[in-house]
Amino acid sequence: GYYESNGRLYNTGIEMANGLLTGSIFDQLVKHIAGRESPSAKTEPRGNWHPFTNIGTYRSNTSKYDAMPSGHIMTATVMFTVIEQNYPEYNEVFYPLEAAWLGILGFGMINVGVHWASDYPLGIAMGYVFGKAAVDLHRPDHKDKVAEWRFFPGVDPLTGETTFNTIYVF
């Protein structure tokens, strides 16, 4: 898109990179929090969960802790979401292609023991959210929105202590 001076194509690439980078960071965060065993490394019939696994332990035997959610499915969903948002006139082609792509990818990973079928819904949801957010972030009408700070209470999952949180919404 850059070399052809095609802004739509160029922005699609930027949005896809944005969605993939952001989604991958959060995918790894959720994998570290969940700590679910892959089918190939299972020690129980449906895989054991090791929430908040030590980083050194996680890295020493990654397949024992990284099944949930599927980063493969998430990145494919980000890609299709960004393309579908930027080229809606081709969605009659993209929707069946996405369903086939995700189905074949998912079946293949179940077949080789990389993921459980239950790892996919969260991966699809995350892919859609990060793809949609990347597109919305780069929309021209976004500059008219007002950014604001929001404050809300929370509970620390490790200690049970009450926390006070902030988020910058734009």
Disulfide bonds with the S-S distance in Angstrom:
none
